[in-house]
């Protein structure tokens, strides 16, 4: 039996691939759990059209994310924090702080898009990676200065 996978199935294939499986496996597991549809006929044509539309939408959002990434590369934000004599901060600069400062400059980003390995705990200049799309990352320069 030939089926078109609607999602990645471990050990079988990736989304959109046509694979040959045993009849019982396809009829009793893959098709009822909506992991696949039978290849051939109207359902395959519907899937291909939906996949084409999804790809088109994804490319459009990727282009928009690339534009935002270019705009972000020109931006630097300054975060004033209280610090001790040895330039260590009282507290830390987190993704929430960075998201707030970016929002003040017109970039509405979710704090989960900002990728910090760990919060910034010292004065200095940092380059912070921002995940805008599955294929596109932006970078913003963050200046942590003494308040």
RODOLO-685490 format. One record per residue: x, y, z of N, C-alpha, C in turn. Coordinates in nm, 4 decimals, always signed. Layout:
N
<rec n_east="X" n_north="Y" n_up="Z" ca_east="X" ca_north="Y" ca_up="Z" c_east="X" c_north="Y" c_up="Z"/>
...
This chain:
147
<rec n_east="+0.0855" n_north="-0.1176" n_up="+0.0000" ca_east="+0.0000" ca_north="+0.0000" ca_up="+0.0000" c_east="+0.0898" c_north="+0.1235" c_up="+0.0000"/>
<rec n_east="+0.0611" n_north="+0.2204" n_up="-0.0858" ca_east="+0.1353" ca_north="+0.3461" ca_up="-0.0903" c_east="+0.0577" c_north="+0.4531" c_up="-0.0143"/>
<rec n_east="+0.1291" n_north="+0.5266" n_up="+0.0733" ca_east="+0.0672" ca_north="+0.6346" ca_up="+0.1504" c_east="+0.1540" c_north="+0.7593" c_up="+0.1401"/>
<rec n_east="+0.0910" n_north="+0.8745" n_up="+0.1582" ca_east="+0.1622" ca_north="+1.0021" ca_up="+0.1658" c_east="+0.1618" c_north="+1.0431" c_up="+0.3126"/>
<rec n_east="+0.2789" n_north="+1.0672" n_up="+0.3682" ca_east="+0.2899" ca_north="+1.1014" ca_up="+0.5101" c_east="+0.2458" c_north="+1.2455" c_up="+0.5343"/>
<rec n_east="+0.1605" n_north="+1.2647" n_up="+0.6331" ca_east="+0.1137" ca_north="+1.3982" ca_up="+0.6705" c_east="+0.2023" c_north="+1.4610" c_up="+0.7767"/>
<rec n_east="+0.2862" n_north="+1.3815" n_up="+0.8398" ca_east="+0.3821" ca_north="+1.4301" ca_up="+0.9388" c_east="+0.5010" c_north="+1.3351" c_up="+0.9397"/>
<rec n_east="+0.6088" n_north="+1.3763" n_up="+1.0017" ca_east="+0.7267" ca_north="+1.2912" ca_up="+1.0103" c_east="+0.6931" c_north="+1.1683" c_up="+1.0938"/>
<rec n_east="+0.7298" n_north="+1.0504" n_up="+1.0437" ca_east="+0.7111" ca_north="+0.9257" ca_up="+1.1169" c_east="+0.8489" c_north="+0.8621" c_up="+1.1301"/>
<rec n_east="+0.8919" n_north="+0.8443" n_up="+1.2537" ca_east="+1.0261" ca_north="+0.7928" ca_up="+1.2786" c_east="+1.0420" c_north="+0.6540" c_up="+1.2180"/>
<rec n_east="+1.1504" n_north="+0.6355" n_up="+1.1468" ca_east="+1.1787" ca_north="+0.5066" ca_up="+1.0859" c_east="+1.1058" c_north="+0.4828" c_up="+0.9548"/>
<rec n_east="+1.0211" n_north="+0.5770" n_up="+0.9129" ca_east="+0.9435" ca_north="+0.5585" ca_up="+0.7909" c_east="+0.9704" c_north="+0.6675" c_up="+0.6887"/>
<rec n_east="+0.9640" n_north="+0.7949" n_up="+0.7310" ca_east="+0.9904" ca_north="+0.9028" ca_up="+0.6375" c_east="+0.9480" c_north="+1.0374" c_up="+0.6912"/>
<rec n_east="+0.9650" n_north="+1.1373" n_up="+0.6076" ca_east="+0.9321" ca_north="+1.2755" ca_up="+0.6447" c_east="+0.8000" c_north="+1.3167" c_up="+0.5819"/>
<rec n_east="+0.7458" n_north="+1.4267" n_up="+0.6306" ca_east="+0.6195" ca_north="+1.4817" ca_up="+0.5825" c_east="+0.6246" c_north="+1.5027" c_up="+0.4312"/>
<rec n_east="+0.5189" n_north="+1.4606" n_up="+0.3622" ca_east="+0.5082" ca_north="+1.4804" ca_up="+0.2191" c_east="+0.5655" c_north="+1.3685" c_up="+0.1349"/>
<rec n_east="+0.6405" n_north="+1.2760" n_up="+0.1937" ca_east="+0.6984" ca_north="+1.1656" ca_up="+0.1173" c_east="+0.5929" c_north="+1.0587" c_up="+0.0909"/>
<rec n_east="+0.6040" n_north="+0.9929" n_up="-0.0240" ca_east="+0.5195" ca_north="+0.8779" ca_up="-0.0549" c_east="+0.6011" c_north="+0.7533" c_up="-0.0232"/>
<rec n_east="+0.5471" n_north="+0.6675" n_up="+0.0649" ca_east="+0.6191" ca_north="+0.5471" ca_up="+0.1071" c_east="+0.5292" c_north="+0.4250" c_up="+0.0906"/>
<rec n_east="+0.5910" n_north="+0.3112" n_up="+0.0760" ca_east="+0.5193" ca_north="+0.1850" ca_up="+0.0633" c_east="+0.5199" c_north="+0.1185" c_up="+0.2011"/>
<rec n_east="+0.4015" n_north="+0.0834" n_up="+0.2504" ca_east="+0.3875" ca_north="+0.0192" ca_up="+0.3811" c_east="+0.2971" c_north="-0.1027" c_up="+0.3680"/>
<rec n_east="+0.2976" n_north="-0.1865" n_up="+0.4691" ca_east="+0.2072" ca_north="-0.3009" ca_up="+0.4725" c_east="+0.0634" c_north="-0.2491" c_up="+0.4801"/>
<rec n_east="-0.0285" n_north="-0.3208" n_up="+0.4189" ca_east="-0.1683" ca_north="-0.2770" ca_up="+0.4138" c_east="-0.2298" c_north="-0.2560" c_up="+0.5509"/>
<rec n_east="-0.2075" n_north="-0.3481" n_up="+0.6434" ca_east="-0.2643" ca_north="-0.3369" ca_up="+0.7775" c_east="-0.2076" c_north="-0.2179" c_up="+0.8541"/>
<rec n_east="-0.0771" n_north="-0.1946" n_up="+0.8396" ca_east="-0.0130" ca_north="-0.0815" ca_up="+0.9073" c_east="-0.0717" c_north="+0.0504" c_up="+0.8579"/>
<rec n_east="-0.0925" n_north="+0.0597" n_up="+0.7285" ca_east="-0.1500" ca_north="+0.1813" ca_up="+0.6723" c_east="-0.2954" c_north="+0.1998" c_up="+0.7117"/>
<rec n_east="-0.3784" n_north="+0.0959" n_up="+0.6928" ca_east="-0.5228" ca_north="+0.1069" ca_up="+0.7206" c_east="-0.5550" c_north="+0.1153" c_up="+0.8697"/>
<rec n_east="-0.4780" n_north="+0.0440" n_up="+0.9529" ca_east="-0.5119" ca_north="+0.0349" ca_up="+1.0953" c_east="-0.4389" c_north="+0.1350" c_up="+1.1843"/>
<rec n_east="-0.3289" n_north="+0.1914" n_up="+1.1361" ca_east="-0.2548" ca_north="+0.2836" ca_up="+1.2213" c_east="-0.2312" c_north="+0.4199" c_up="+1.1567"/>
<rec n_east="-0.1646" n_north="+0.4234" n_up="+1.0430" ca_east="-0.1243" ca_north="+0.5517" ca_up="+0.9850" c_east="-0.2437" c_north="+0.6374" c_up="+0.9439"/>
<rec n_east="-0.3399" n_north="+0.5817" n_up="+0.8727" ca_east="-0.4533" ca_north="+0.6605" ca_up="+0.8234" c_east="-0.5476" c_north="+0.7009" c_up="+0.9373"/>
<rec n_east="-0.5877" n_north="+0.6092" n_up="+1.0293" ca_east="-0.6780" ca_north="+0.6522" ca_up="+1.1383" c_east="-0.6173" c_north="+0.7557" c_up="+1.2335"/>
<rec n_east="-0.4850" n_north="+0.7524" n_up="+1.2526" ca_east="-0.4216" ca_north="+0.8494" ca_up="+1.3427" c_east="-0.3813" c_north="+0.9765" c_up="+1.2691"/>
<rec n_east="-0.4222" n_north="+0.9885" n_up="+1.1448" ca_east="-0.3971" ca_north="+1.1055" ca_up="+1.0608" c_east="-0.2479" c_north="+1.1358" c_up="+1.0434"/>
<rec n_east="-0.1708" n_north="+1.0303" n_up="+1.0363" ca_east="-0.0286" ca_north="+1.0458" ca_up="+1.0069" c_east="-0.0022" c_north="+1.0307" c_up="+0.8571"/>
<rec n_east="-0.1016" n_north="+0.9745" n_up="+0.7842" ca_east="-0.0840" ca_north="+0.9528" ca_up="+0.6407" c_east="-0.2206" c_north="+0.9470" c_up="+0.5728"/>
<rec n_east="-0.2164" n_north="+0.9642" n_up="+0.4391" ca_east="-0.3345" ca_north="+0.9425" ca_up="+0.3561" c_east="-0.2942" c_north="+0.8481" c_up="+0.2442"/>
<rec n_east="-0.3918" n_north="+0.7799" n_up="+0.1887" ca_east="-0.3620" ca_north="+0.6866" ca_up="+0.0817" c_east="-0.3188" c_north="+0.7633" c_up="-0.0432"/>
<rec n_east="-0.2127" n_north="+0.7155" n_up="-0.1052" ca_east="-0.1607" ca_north="+0.7813" ca_up="-0.2249" c_east="-0.2539" c_north="+0.7541" c_up="-0.3423"/>
<rec n_east="-0.2627" n_north="+0.8510" n_up="-0.4311" ca_east="-0.3491" ca_north="+0.8361" ca_up="-0.5478" c_east="-0.4885" c_north="+0.8880" c_up="-0.5190"/>
<rec n_east="-0.5569" n_north="+0.9299" n_up="-0.6222" ca_east="-0.6941" ca_north="+0.9760" ca_up="-0.6063" c_east="-0.7028" c_north="+1.1207" c_up="-0.5625"/>
<rec n_east="-0.8222" n_north="+1.1595" n_up="-0.5223" ca_east="-0.8514" ca_north="+1.2986" ca_up="-0.4892" c_east="-0.7813" c_north="+1.3448" c_up="-0.3623"/>
<rec n_east="-0.7688" n_north="+1.2560" n_up="-0.2629" ca_east="-0.7072" ca_north="+1.2983" ca_up="-0.1366" c_east="-0.5612" c_north="+1.3376" c_up="-0.1568"/>
<rec n_east="-0.4921" n_north="+1.2685" n_up="-0.2450" ca_east="-0.3529" ca_north="+1.3032" ca_up="-0.2721" c_east="-0.3434" c_north="+1.4395" c_up="-0.3401"/>
<rec n_east="-0.4347" n_north="+1.4678" n_up="-0.4313" ca_east="-0.4354" ca_north="+1.5981" ca_up="-0.4984" c_east="-0.4659" c_north="+1.7101" c_up="-0.4001"/>
<rec n_east="-0.5595" n_north="+1.6861" n_up="-0.3099" ca_east="-0.5929" ca_north="+1.7857" ca_up="-0.2070" c_east="-0.4715" c_north="+1.8119" c_up="-0.1180"/>
<rec n_east="-0.4021" n_north="+1.7044" n_up="-0.0794" ca_east="-0.2834" ca_north="+1.7197" ca_up="+0.0047" c_east="-0.1760" c_north="+1.8002" c_up="-0.0676"/>
<rec n_east="-0.1532" n_north="+1.7693" n_up="-0.1941" ca_east="-0.0497" ca_north="+1.8400" ca_up="-0.2695" c_east="-0.0816" c_north="+1.9884" c_up="-0.2820"/>
<rec n_east="-0.2091" n_north="+2.0217" n_up="-0.3026" ca_east="-0.2486" ca_north="+2.1624" ca_up="-0.3110" c_east="-0.2307" c_north="+2.2321" c_up="-0.1755"/>
<rec n_east="-0.2712" n_north="+2.1646" n_up="-0.0671" ca_east="-0.2541" ca_north="+2.2218" ca_up="+0.0667" c_east="-0.1059" c_north="+2.2397" c_up="+0.0989"/>
<rec n_east="-0.0243" n_north="+2.1455" n_up="+0.0575" ca_east="+0.1199" ca_north="+2.1538" ca_up="+0.0816" c_east="+0.1801" c_north="+2.2706" c_up="+0.0035"/>
<rec n_east="+0.1354" n_north="+2.2909" n_up="-0.1194" ca_east="+0.1829" ca_north="+2.4024" ca_up="-0.2006" c_east="+0.1473" c_north="+2.5358" c_up="-0.1347"/>
<rec n_east="+0.0241" n_north="+2.5457" n_up="-0.0824" ca_east="-0.0185" ca_north="+2.6686" ca_up="-0.0154" c_east="+0.0610" c_north="+2.6912" c_up="+0.1132"/>
<rec n_east="+0.0860" n_north="+2.5835" n_up="+0.1875" ca_east="+0.1629" ca_north="+2.5949" ca_up="+0.3120" c_east="+0.3052" c_north="+2.6407" c_up="+0.2823"/>
<rec n_east="+0.3639" n_north="+2.5865" n_up="+0.1767" ca_east="+0.4992" ca_north="+2.6266" ca_up="+0.1374" c_east="+0.5024" c_north="+2.7736" c_up="+0.0978"/>
<rec n_east="+0.4010" n_north="+2.8169" n_up="+0.0265" ca_east="+0.3929" ca_north="+2.9572" ca_up="-0.0155" c_east="+0.3824" c_north="+3.0489" c_up="+0.1061"/>
<rec n_east="+0.2968" n_north="+3.0125" n_up="+0.2023" ca_east="+0.2823" ca_north="+3.0915" ca_up="+0.3257" c_east="+0.4125" c_north="+3.0945" c_up="+0.4035"/>
<rec n_east="+0.4791" n_north="+2.9797" n_up="+0.4111" ca_east="+0.6039" ca_north="+2.9702" ca_up="+0.4861" c_east="+0.7117" c_north="+3.0576" c_up="+0.4230"/>
<rec n_east="+0.7191" n_north="+3.0597" n_up="+0.2905" ca_east="+0.8168" ca_north="+3.1444" ca_up="+0.2224" c_east="+0.7869" c_north="+3.2921" c_up="+0.2470"/>
<rec n_east="+0.6595" n_north="+3.3263" n_up="+0.2504" ca_east="+0.6206" ca_north="+3.4661" ca_up="+0.2753" c_east="+0.6617" c_north="+3.5089" c_up="+0.4165"/>
<rec n_east="+0.6349" n_north="+3.4240" n_up="+0.5159" ca_east="+0.6733" ca_north="+3.4584" ca_up="+0.6532" c_east="+0.8252" c_north="+3.4598" c_up="+0.6690"/>
<rec n_east="+0.8952" n_north="+3.3744" n_up="+0.5945" ca_east="+1.0419" ca_north="+3.3744" ca_up="+0.6009" c_east="+1.0978" c_north="+3.5037" c_up="+0.5441"/>
<rec n_east="+1.0417" n_north="+3.5528" n_up="+0.4341" ca_east="+1.0883" ca_north="+3.6801" ca_up="+0.3778" c_east="+1.0630" c_north="+3.7948" c_up="+0.4754"/>
<rec n_east="+0.9469" n_north="+3.7932" n_up="+0.5418" ca_east="+0.9165" ca_north="+3.8967" ca_up="+0.6406" c_east="+1.0152" c_north="+3.8889" c_up="+0.7575"/>
<rec n_east="+1.0479" n_north="+3.7673" n_up="+0.8012" ca_east="+1.1429" ca_north="+3.7502" ca_up="+0.9113" c_east="+1.2823" c_north="+3.7977" c_up="+0.8715"/>
<rec n_east="+1.3212" n_north="+3.7764" n_up="+0.7456" ca_east="+1.4513" ca_north="+3.8231" ca_up="+0.6990" c_east="+1.4583" c_north="+3.9753" c_up="+0.6992"/>
<rec n_east="+1.3474" n_north="+4.0406" n_up="+0.6666" ca_east="+1.3431" ca_north="+4.1870" ca_up="+0.6700" c_east="+1.3569" c_north="+4.2376" c_up="+0.8138"/>
<rec n_east="+1.2869" n_north="+4.1722" n_up="+0.9072" ca_east="+1.2975" ca_north="+4.2107" ca_up="+1.0479" c_east="+1.4402" c_north="+4.1871" c_up="+1.0977"/>
<rec n_east="+1.5036" n_north="+4.0786" n_up="+1.0541" ca_east="+1.6413" ca_north="+4.0495" ca_up="+1.0951" c_east="+1.7364" c_north="+4.1586" c_up="+1.0463"/>
<rec n_east="+1.7149" n_north="+4.2082" n_up="+0.9245" ca_east="+1.7981" ca_north="+4.3169" ca_up="+0.8742" c_east="+1.7779" c_north="+4.4430" c_up="+0.9579"/>
<rec n_east="+1.6525" n_north="+4.4719" n_up="+0.9926" ca_east="+1.6246" ca_north="+4.5899" ca_up="+1.0751" c_east="+1.6856" c_north="+4.5752" c_up="+1.2142"/>
<rec n_east="+1.6795" n_north="+4.4543" n_up="+1.2705" ca_east="+1.7356" ca_north="+4.4315" ca_up="+1.4041" c_east="+1.8872" c_north="+4.4450" c_up="+1.4054"/>
<rec n_east="+1.9527" n_north="+4.4096" n_up="+1.2959" ca_east="+2.0985" ca_north="+4.4175" ca_up="+1.2937" c_east="+2.1475" c_north="+4.5618" c_up="+1.3046"/>
<rec n_east="+2.0618" n_north="+4.6595" n_up="+1.2735" ca_east="+2.0972" ca_north="+4.8008" ca_up="+1.2822" c_east="+2.0658" c_north="+4.8610" c_up="+1.4182"/>
<rec n_east="+2.0025" n_north="+4.7820" n_up="+1.5054" ca_east="+1.9543" ca_north="+4.8330" ca_up="+1.6339" c_east="+2.0496" c_north="+4.7927" c_up="+1.7453"/>
<rec n_east="+2.0704" n_north="+4.8839" n_up="+1.8380" ca_east="+2.1379" ca_north="+4.8488" ca_up="+1.9620" c_east="+2.0548" c_north="+4.9079" c_up="+2.0756"/>
<rec n_east="+2.0454" n_north="+4.8331" n_up="+2.1822" ca_east="+1.9667" ca_north="+4.8806" ca_up="+2.2964" c_east="+2.0597" c_north="+4.8972" c_up="+2.4163"/>
<rec n_east="+2.0230" n_north="+4.9907" n_up="+2.5012" ca_east="+2.0996" ca_north="+5.0178" ca_up="+2.6220" c_east="+2.0125" c_north="+4.9845" c_up="+2.7418"/>
<rec n_east="+2.0649" n_north="+4.8988" n_up="+2.8283" ca_east="+1.9921" ca_north="+4.8569" ca_up="+2.9470" c_east="+2.0679" c_north="+4.9081" c_up="+3.0689"/>
<rec n_east="+2.0147" n_north="+5.0115" n_up="+3.1363" ca_east="+2.0814" ca_north="+5.0598" ca_up="+3.2576" c_east="+2.0474" c_north="+4.9699" c_up="+3.3767"/>
<rec n_east="+2.1511" n_north="+4.9292" n_up="+3.4492" ca_east="+2.1323" ca_north="+4.8419" ca_up="+3.5660" c_east="+2.2218" c_north="+4.8907" c_up="+3.6795"/>
<rec n_east="+2.1790" n_north="+4.8616" n_up="+3.8011" ca_east="+2.2625" ca_north="+4.8927" ca_up="+3.9161" c_east="+2.3750" c_north="+4.7905" c_up="+3.9223"/>
<rec n_east="+2.4965" n_north="+4.8400" n_up="+3.9489" ca_east="+2.6119" ca_north="+4.7512" ca_up="+3.9521" c_east="+2.7020" c_north="+4.7879" c_up="+4.0691"/>
<rec n_east="+2.7776" n_north="+4.6896" n_up="+4.1144" ca_east="+2.8729" ca_north="+4.7108" ca_up="+4.2222" c_east="+3.0034" c_north="+4.7654" c_up="+4.1684"/>
<rec n_east="+3.1056" n_north="+4.7737" n_up="+4.2549" ca_east="+3.2342" ca_north="+4.8303" ca_up="+4.2169" c_east="+3.3082" c_north="+4.7432" c_up="+4.1153"/>
<rec n_east="+3.2867" n_north="+4.6134" n_up="+4.1190" ca_east="+3.3585" ca_north="+4.5232" ca_up="+4.0276" c_east="+3.2790" c_north="+4.4960" c_up="+3.8992"/>
<rec n_east="+3.1875" n_north="+4.5865" n_up="+3.8653" ca_east="+3.1050" ca_north="+4.5798" ca_up="+3.7441" c_east="+3.0131" c_north="+4.4590" c_up="+3.7380"/>
<rec n_east="+2.9847" n_north="+4.3972" n_up="+3.8511" ca_east="+2.8864" ca_north="+4.2898" ca_up="+3.8549" c_east="+2.7508" c_north="+4.3522" c_up="+3.8877"/>
<rec n_east="+2.6480" n_north="+4.3048" n_up="+3.8201" ca_east="+2.5154" ca_north="+4.3618" ca_up="+3.8370" c_east="+2.4473" c_north="+4.3124" c_up="+3.9638"/>
<rec n_east="+2.3624" n_north="+4.3998" n_up="+4.0187" ca_east="+2.2719" ca_north="+4.3586" ca_up="+4.1248" c_east="+2.1487" c_north="+4.3045" c_up="+4.0522"/>
<rec n_east="+2.1447" n_north="+4.1743" n_up="+4.0315" ca_east="+2.0398" ca_north="+4.1143" ca_up="+3.9498" c_east="+2.0995" c_north="+4.0756" c_up="+3.8163"/>
<rec n_east="+2.0159" n_north="+4.0673" n_up="+3.7134" ca_east="+2.0660" ca_north="+4.0298" ca_up="+3.5812" c_east="+1.9728" c_north="+4.0822" c_up="+3.4726"/>
<rec n_east="+2.0237" n_north="+4.0873" n_up="+3.3521" ca_east="+1.9438" ca_north="+4.1278" ca_up="+3.2363" c_east="+1.8905" c_north="+3.9988" c_up="+3.1736"/>
<rec n_east="+1.7584" n_north="+3.9877" n_up="+3.1653" ca_east="+1.6953" ca_north="+3.8672" ca_up="+3.1129" c_east="+1.6319" c_north="+3.8947" c_up="+2.9762"/>
<rec n_east="+1.5770" n_north="+3.7917" n_up="+2.9181" ca_east="+1.5089" ca_north="+3.8045" ca_up="+2.7893" c_east="+1.3908" c_north="+3.9008" c_up="+2.7997"/>
<rec n_east="+1.3256" n_north="+3.9047" n_up="+2.9148" ca_east="+1.2128" ca_north="+3.9972" ca_up="+2.9341" c_east="+1.2585" c_north="+4.1424" c_up="+2.9254"/>
<rec n_east="+1.3725" n_north="+4.1739" n_up="+2.9871" ca_east="+1.4260" ca_north="+4.3102" ca_up="+2.9803" c_east="+1.4558" c_north="+4.3492" c_up="+2.8356"/>
<rec n_east="+1.5187" n_north="+4.2580" n_up="+2.7631" ca_east="+1.5549" ca_north="+4.2858" ca_up="+2.6243" c_east="+1.4293" c_north="+4.3040" c_up="+2.5401"/>
<rec n_east="+1.3274" n_north="+4.2202" n_up="+2.5620" ca_east="+1.2016" ca_north="+4.2314" ca_up="+2.4870" c_east="+1.1334" c_north="+4.3653" c_up="+2.5140"/>
<rec n_east="+1.1377" n_north="+4.4126" n_up="+2.6389" ca_east="+1.0776" ca_north="+4.5419" ca_up="+2.6729" c_east="+1.1488" c_north="+4.6560" c_up="+2.6006"/>
<rec n_east="+1.2818" n_north="+4.6530" n_up="+2.6002" ca_east="+1.3573" ca_north="+4.7602" ca_up="+2.5338" c_east="+1.3380" c_north="+4.7559" c_up="+2.3819"/>
<rec n_east="+1.3252" n_north="+4.6370" n_up="+2.3255" ca_east="+1.2982" ca_north="+4.6268" ca_up="+2.1823" c_east="+1.1571" c_north="+4.6758" c_up="+2.1495"/>
<rec n_east="+1.0618" n_north="+4.6500" n_up="+2.2381" ca_east="+0.9247" ca_north="+4.6979" ca_up="+2.2173" c_east="+0.9213" c_north="+4.8500" c_up="+2.2183"/>
<rec n_east="+1.0048" n_north="+4.9113" n_up="+2.3009" ca_east="+1.0108" ca_north="+5.0569" ca_up="+2.3056" c_east="+1.0631" c_north="+5.1142" c_up="+2.1729"/>
<rec n_east="+1.1397" n_north="+5.0336" n_up="+2.0978" ca_east="+1.1904" ca_north="+5.0781" ca_up="+1.9679" c_east="+1.1041" c_north="+5.0288" c_up="+1.8523"/>
<rec n_east="+0.9901" n_north="+4.9655" n_up="+1.8839" ca_east="+0.8954" ca_north="+4.9269" ca_up="+1.7799" c_east="+0.9040" c_north="+4.7824" c_up="+1.7339"/>
<rec n_east="+0.9811" n_north="+4.6989" n_up="+1.7996" ca_east="+0.9915" ca_north="+4.5577" ca_up="+1.7641" c_east="+0.9128" c_north="+4.4751" c_up="+1.8653"/>
<rec n_east="+0.7975" n_north="+4.4256" n_up="+1.8242" ca_east="+0.7145" ca_north="+4.3446" ca_up="+1.9136" c_east="+0.7589" c_north="+4.1989" c_up="+1.9034"/>
<rec n_east="+0.8405" n_north="+4.1558" n_up="+1.9977" ca_east="+0.8905" ca_north="+4.0189" ca_up="+2.0009" c_east="+0.8519" c_north="+3.9536" c_up="+2.1324"/>
<rec n_east="+0.8321" n_north="+3.8245" n_up="+2.1270" ca_east="+0.8048" ca_north="+3.7482" ca_up="+2.2474" c_east="+0.9376" c_north="+3.7174" c_up="+2.3164"/>
<rec n_east="+0.9390" n_north="+3.7169" n_up="+2.4475" ca_east="+1.0644" ca_north="+3.6926" ca_up="+2.5192" c_east="+1.1197" c_north="+3.5532" c_up="+2.4906"/>
<rec n_east="+1.0345" n_north="+3.4587" n_up="+2.4477" ca_east="+1.0820" ca_north="+3.3240" ca_up="+2.4159" c_east="+1.1598" c_north="+3.3199" c_up="+2.2851"/>
<rec n_east="+1.1495" n_north="+3.4239" n_up="+2.2037" ca_east="+1.2264" ca_north="+3.4309" ca_up="+2.0801" c_east="+1.3701" c_north="+3.4737" c_up="+2.1054"/>
<rec n_east="+1.3948" n_north="+3.5349" n_up="+2.2199" ca_east="+1.5283" ca_north="+3.5846" ca_up="+2.2532" c_east="+1.6069" c_north="+3.4711" c_up="+2.3168"/>
<rec n_east="+1.7179" n_north="+3.4357" n_up="+2.2553" ca_east="+1.7950" ca_north="+3.3194" ca_up="+2.2997" c_east="+1.9196" c_north="+3.3636" c_up="+2.3764"/>
<rec n_east="+1.9095" n_north="+3.3548" n_up="+2.5078" ca_east="+2.0231" ca_north="+3.3809" ca_up="+2.5964" c_east="+2.0652" c_north="+3.2482" c_up="+2.6581"/>
<rec n_east="+2.1950" n_north="+3.2157" n_up="+2.6506" ca_east="+2.2393" ca_north="+3.0930" ca_up="+2.7169" c_east="+2.2165" c_north="+3.1051" c_up="+2.8675"/>
<rec n_east="+2.2461" n_north="+3.2234" n_up="+2.9187" ca_east="+2.2209" ca_north="+3.2543" ca_up="+3.0591" c_east="+2.2017" c_north="+3.4051" c_up="+3.0701"/>
<rec n_east="+2.1335" n_north="+3.4503" n_up="+3.1758" ca_east="+2.1118" ca_north="+3.5951" ca_up="+3.1904" c_east="+2.2443" c_north="+3.6705" c_up="+3.1976"/>
<rec n_east="+2.2428" n_north="+3.7956" n_up="+3.1511" ca_east="+2.3631" ca_north="+3.8793" ca_up="+3.1509" c_east="+2.3834" c_north="+3.9359" c_up="+3.2910"/>
<rec n_east="+2.4995" n_north="+3.9085" n_up="+3.3502" ca_east="+2.5236" ca_north="+3.9450" ca_up="+3.4895" c_east="+2.6390" c_north="+4.0436" c_up="+3.5088"/>
<rec n_east="+2.6904" n_north="+4.0989" n_up="+3.3998" ca_east="+2.8010" ca_north="+4.1941" ca_up="+3.4115" c_east="+2.7821" c_north="+4.3059" c_up="+3.3101"/>
<rec n_east="+2.8469" n_north="+4.4202" n_up="+3.3378" ca_east="+2.8420" ca_north="+4.5321" ca_up="+3.2440" c_east="+2.9184" c_north="+4.4941" c_up="+3.1171"/>
<rec n_east="+2.8764" n_north="+4.5501" n_up="+3.0050" ca_east="+2.9479" ca_north="+4.5234" ca_up="+2.8810" c_east="+2.8562" c_north="+4.5272" c_up="+2.7607"/>
<rec n_east="+2.9116" n_north="+4.4864" n_up="+2.6482" ca_east="+2.8383" ca_north="+4.4827" ca_up="+2.5215" c_east="+2.8211" c_north="+4.3360" c_up="+2.4827"/>
<rec n_east="+2.6979" n_north="+4.2983" n_up="+2.4510" ca_east="+2.6665" ca_north="+4.1604" ca_up="+2.4159" c_east="+2.5909" c_north="+4.1573" c_up="+2.2828"/>
<rec n_east="+2.6133" n_north="+4.0532" n_up="+2.2074" ca_east="+2.5343" ca_north="+4.0282" ca_up="+2.0868" c_east="+2.4384" c_north="+3.9159" c_up="+2.1204"/>
<rec n_east="+2.3091" n_north="+3.9453" n_up="+2.1094" ca_east="+2.2058" ca_north="+3.8501" ca_up="+2.1489" c_east="+2.1351" c_north="+3.7985" c_up="+2.0243"/>
<rec n_east="+2.1183" n_north="+3.6664" n_up="+2.0183" ca_east="+2.0517" ca_north="+3.6020" ca_up="+1.9051" c_east="+1.9016" c_north="+3.5986" c_up="+1.9293"/>
<rec n_east="+1.8249" n_north="+3.6280" n_up="+1.8214" ca_east="+1.6791" ca_north="+3.6281" ca_up="+1.8295" c_east="+1.6258" c_north="+3.5356" c_up="+1.7209"/>
<rec n_east="+1.5442" n_north="+3.4381" n_up="+1.7604" ca_east="+1.4874" ca_north="+3.3414" ca_up="+1.6673" c_east="+1.3591" c_north="+3.3988" c_up="+1.6090"/>
<rec n_east="+1.3636" n_north="+3.4373" n_up="+1.4808" ca_east="+1.2490" ca_north="+3.4999" ca_up="+1.4157" c_east="+1.1660" c_north="+3.4006" c_up="+1.3360"/>
<rec n_east="+1.2295" n_north="+3.2958" n_up="+1.2856" ca_east="+1.1646" ca_north="+3.1958" ca_up="+1.2008" c_east="+1.2500" c_north="+3.0702" c_up="+1.2131"/>
<rec n_east="+1.1980" n_north="+2.9566" n_up="+1.1730" ca_east="+1.2764" ca_north="+2.8334" ca_up="+1.1848" c_east="+1.4069" c_north="+2.8400" c_up="+1.1053"/>
<rec n_east="+1.4113" n_north="+2.9229" n_up="+1.0023" ca_east="+1.5303" ca_north="+2.9354" ca_up="+0.9186" c_east="+1.6043" c_north="+3.0683" c_up="+0.9370"/>
<rec n_east="+1.5477" n_north="+3.1625" n_up="+1.0126" ca_east="+1.6034" ca_north="+3.2978" ca_up="+1.0194" c_east="+1.6302" c_north="+3.3376" c_up="+1.1648"/>
<rec n_east="+1.7539" n_north="+3.3815" n_up="+1.1893" ca_east="+1.7920" ca_north="+3.4357" ca_up="+1.3196" c_east="+1.8337" c_north="+3.5805" c_up="+1.3015"/>
<rec n_east="+1.7989" n_north="+3.6617" n_up="+1.3997" ca_east="+1.8429" ca_north="+3.7997" ca_up="+1.4004" c_east="+1.9413" c_north="+3.8208" c_up="+1.5142"/>
<rec n_east="+2.0147" n_north="+3.9282" n_up="+1.5081" ca_east="+2.1088" ca_north="+3.9612" ca_up="+1.6161" c_east="+2.0885" c_north="+4.1071" c_up="+1.6528"/>
<rec n_east="+2.0954" n_north="+4.1334" n_up="+1.7834" ca_east="+2.0830" ca_north="+4.2698" ca_up="+1.8320" c_east="+2.1953" c_north="+4.2928" c_up="+1.9327"/>
<rec n_east="+2.2490" n_north="+4.4130" n_up="+1.9311" ca_east="+2.3571" ca_north="+4.4489" ca_up="+2.0222" c_east="+2.2955" c_north="+4.5064" c_up="+2.1489"/>
<rec n_east="+2.3349" n_north="+4.4526" n_up="+2.2642" ca_east="+2.2822" ca_north="+4.4956" ca_up="+2.3936" c_east="+2.3970" c_north="+4.5546" c_up="+2.4751"/>
<rec n_east="+2.3795" n_north="+4.6806" n_up="+2.5139" ca_east="+2.4766" ca_north="+4.7488" ca_up="+2.5989" c_east="+2.4205" c_north="+4.7478" c_up="+2.7401"/>
<rec n_east="+2.4919" n_north="+4.6847" n_up="+2.8307" ca_east="+2.4530" ca_north="+4.6862" ca_up="+2.9716" c_east="+2.5435" c_north="+4.7885" c_up="+3.0389"/>
<rec n_east="+2.4808" n_north="+4.8972" n_up="+3.0897" ca_east="+2.5582" ca_north="+5.0070" ca_up="+3.1463" c_east="+2.5167" c_north="+5.0294" c_up="+3.2925"/>
<rec n_east="+2.6046" n_north="+5.0999" n_up="+3.3627" ca_east="+2.5791" ca_north="+5.1307" ca_up="+3.5042" c_east="+2.4742" c_north="+5.2402" c_up="+3.5125"/>
<rec n_east="+2.3784" n_north="+5.2211" n_up="+3.6017" ca_east="+2.2680" ca_north="+5.3166" ca_up="+3.6196" c_east="+2.3141" c_north="+5.4389" c_up="+3.6953"/>
